[in-house]
Amino acid sequence: MITYRGVIFDFNGTLFFDNDKHVLAWNEISRILRNCDITEQELHEKFNGTPNDQIIRYMTNDTASDEEIKKYSLLKEEYYRKYCENDKETFHLVPGVEEYFHSLTNRGIRFTIASASIKENIDFFRKSFGLDQWIRPEHLVYDDGTYKNKVQMFLNAAKIIGVPMEEILVYEDSFSGIQNAYTAGCRKIIVICEKEKEEEYRNLPGVVKTIQTFLEISL
């Protein structure tokens, strides 16, 4: 049994399955900047769990100006939100998430979200999924331009909920997110992934369990 005093959730691909929407949106930007789509390898190694500014710097070989980074970051997220809203069938939290949030709240276990999403998307999620009923808006950690990487996001999230990283359970879905959580000091990481990818995730440092949905978590 995994014991913990706090929980930090990644959002995209963890609480909300939206990887296809990000791929569609980043492809739009990649066609503008590079005249090509992104590759599967890039998606897993360079994009997932990475702040937008770093992705745009990567796609432009670090030649984009601050103004261009902001422009294309905002444009990518406009595409992303459009794709989300247009796919009504999948526009919901992962099965079991709401029940798990209620269970954590009832047990007095503090939790928050640490996401590479920008504020516009966080506000979009708050409104669409009613996140405010579980997490105070000021306790959400997201890409506000002040974080060098997600390690810092995890550390700030831990500070916000007042629990040391070694006593926190982290939910992630990407290789980079898992590595960043481990670097931040977490040794209890649950990975949300496809069934056929469980074996490769289970062998990563800090990973204690793999699941497909939150219905597999004992409340």
C-alpha positions, 0 to 999 in steps of 0.5 A, spaced: 500 500 500 502 506 498 502 511 503 502 519 502 500 525 505 499 530 499 498 529 492 500 533 485 497 531 479 499 533 472 493 535 468 494 534 460 494 526 459 493 525 466 486 528 468 484 529 461 486 525 455 487 530 450 494 528 447 491 528 440 488 535 441 495 537 443 498 534 437 493 537 432 495 544 435 502 543 435 502 540 428 499 547 426 504 551 429 510 546 426 507 547 419 507 555 420 514 554 423 518 548 419 513 546 414 512 539 417 508 535 422 511 533 429 514 526 429 512 521 434 519 521 437 519 529 438 512 528 441 515 524 447 522 527 448 521 534 446 513 536 447 510 532 453 510 536 459 515 541 456 513 549 457 511 552 450 516 557 450 521 551 450 518 547 445 518 554 440 525 555 441 526 548 439 522 548 433 526 555 431 533 552 433 532 558 439 532 563 434 525 566 436 524 572 439 520 573 446 514 576 442 514 571 437 514 565 442 508 569 446 505 569 439 506 562 437 504 560 444 498 563 444 496 561 437 497 554 439 493 554 445 487 557 441 488 551 436 488 546 442 482 549 445 478 549 439 479 542 438 477 540 445 471 544 444 469 541 437 470 533 440 464 533 445 465 526 446 472 526 449 471 533 453 471 530 460 475 528 466 478 521 466 474 516 469 474 516 476 478 523 477 472 526 480 470 520 485 478 520 487 478 528 488 472 527 493 475 522 497 482 526 498 478 532 500 474 527 505 480 524 508 483 531 509 489 529 504 491 536 500 492 536 493 493 540 487 495 541 480 502 542 477 501 543 469 505 546 463 499 549 461 498 556 460 493 561 464 488 561 458 488 553 458 488 553 466 482 558 466 479 554 460 479 547 464 477 550 471 470 553 467 469 547 463 471 541 469 469 545 475 476 545 478 474 550 483 470 546 487 476 542 489 482 546 488 483 553 490 485 557 483 491 560 487 493 553 489 494 551 481 501 551 479 502 552 471 506 555 466 506 563 468 513 564 465 517 564 471 518 557 471 525 554 468 522 547 468 517 542 471 522 541 477 521 548 480 513 547 478 513 540 483 517 544 488 512 550 488 506 545 488 509 541 494 510 548 498 503 550 496 500 544 499 505 544 505 507 537 504 515 535 503 516 531 496 518 525 499 511 524 502 507 526 496 504 522 491 505 524 483 501 522 478 504 523 471 503 521 464 510 523 460 517 521 461 519 528 462 514 529 467 516 523 471 524 525 470 522 532 473 518 529 479 523 524 481 529 530 480 524 534 485 525 528 490 518 524 489 519 517 490 512 515 489 509 516 482 503 513 479 503 513 471 497 514 467 499 510 460 496 505 455 496 498 457 501 496 452 506 501 455 506 499 462 512 495 462 517 500 460 514 506 465 514 501 471 522 500 470 523 508 471 526 511 477 520 513 482 514 509 479 510 505 483 504 503 479 501 504 472 494 505 471 489 507 465 484 510 469 482 513 476 477 507 477 483 503 478 485 507 485 482 504 491 478 510 495 
